[in-house]
Amino acid sequence: MSSNAALGLIAGILLAIAGIAGGFGGFVLAILLGIVGLALGLQRDGAIDFGALLRSKNRG
């Protein structure tokens, strides 16, 4: 795992911990924000490209 991806994952988990009220909902929130942070870190590293998902491909 690259450094930006790890940093994004840690940031997402820390943000989730700050907003946790407890219970299963807090656990799910921590996981979801961790995944978002990981995805943004991977985007920053260039491992994945969200722009390719958003671009329309002209087929015709």
Sequence and secondary structure as in RCSB ss.txt:
>XXXX:A:sequence
MSSNAALGLIAGILLAIAGIAGGFGGFVLAILLGIVGLALGLQRDGAIDFGALLRSKNRG
>XXXX:A:secstr
  HHHHHHHHHHHHHHHHH  SHHHHHHHHHHHHHHHHHHHHHHHTSS HHHHHS     
